Amino acid sequence: MTSEILTQNELKSILKYNRNTGEFIKRFSSGSTKKGSIAGTVQKSGYVQIEINGKGYKAHRLAWLYVTGAFPSDQIDHINHIRSDNSFVNLRECSNIENSKNAKMPKNNTSGFVGVNFSKSVGKWHVRVGVDGVRVHVGYFDLKEDAVLARKKANVEYGYHENHGVR
């Protein structure tokens, strides 16, 4: 590498990227890895990390550099929520707020829908939605189905991704 910051040309000289599978393939042998082998390891976080010249890079950020010619200015969202799926159609550049609008359903969710929970104190289904970092009260509903419908409408109104809340 000729500079401190990895460039698209340098990356392409070291690895080949398959846009459909999201895999990076080594162009030459180094250490214990051979030319043609898949680069990177899946971390505990679920992200693939690739080491280039002693520095670790997240594969999704390298994929963005490889295809667009620049590192993303902010975050990369894995649209389908699978952090190891670095196929280019599964990646989108976004802000932290946009990324949070495509979050998986939390493991502790009991209603089956993000932003919908039963309020024992009120005896109704409570619906909230995050808007610019603030929780906004949407309403209370007698029926869970009505609460879910209200949340779905709020998702559209506030620009949530269609995959938001999918496990």
Beta strands, then each sheet from edge to edge (+ up, - down):
strand 1: 15-17
strand 2: 24-26
strand 3: 41-42
strand 4: 48-52
strand 5: 55-58
strand 6: 75-78
strand 7: 91-94
strand 8: 116-119
strand 9: 124-131
strand 10: 134-141
sheet 1: 1+ 2-
sheet 2: 3+ 4- 5+
sheet 3: 6+ 7-
sheet 4: 8+ 9- 10+
end
